[in-house]
């Protein structure tokens, strides 16, 4: 009996390192455990002044993401997949940067768990992609995926999902094509369009209807800026996109892309 009590006390006093992060970067798969990452030679404590998810100052034990992206080049494309199906599409160049905006993998220590994101919701752990000086690179809220389970190098979005492509007759500089680039950065992490995309989080933005078909343009822009100003419910998850993240000109181009794609429906 005493032996069992001692064993129980030992288990309770020993942190559990059950979480795993899978990195699939095209040169073989590597799985990192929480314990390994917390002992990584590049791990350090960082402070995020205005954390996107927690809406306040947070401190984390974190590793520069570039230190984990072995073999990834600046022109590559990376996807971070969360436990809930959120799939952030990320250009590799900002992730590899060492000046200005800098990407970090924050690691939750089971002995010091992070707080809940809000009442009744889990925390951002076990792994969270955070940024120092995000304003320098105009980092979008969608580029802060939390509860990350996998990071993988993939072909670019346009190559993987041709159903997302605007009319090929349009010039590269056309506002619709610029809107497509903004859609990839700000929307594709949560939404599919024409059934295309890896996200399992939000509704399709073209099938059966594009929001441009049931929202007036002004109200759609207002919804993107501040979803809760139009629709309020406890389970709402869509963040607002401020002018510092998405300028008025960019917002117009994004809506132009959605309008354009409403005429290019491809049923999945």
Buried (B, 14 or more C-beta within 10 A) or exposed (E): EEEEEEEEEEEEEEEEBEBBBBBBBEEEEEEBBBBEBBEBEEBEEBEBEEBBBBEEEBEBBBBBBBBBBEEBEEEBBBBBBBEBEBBBBBBBBBBBBEEBBBBBBBBBBBEEEBEEBEEEEBBBBBBBBBBBEBEBBBBBBBBBBBBBBBBBBBEEBBEBBEBBBBEEEBEEEBBBBBBBBBBBBBBBBBBBBBBBBBBEBBEBBBBEEBBBEEBEEEEBBBBBBEBEEEEEEEEEEBBBBEEEBBBEEBBBBBBBBBBBBBEBBBEE
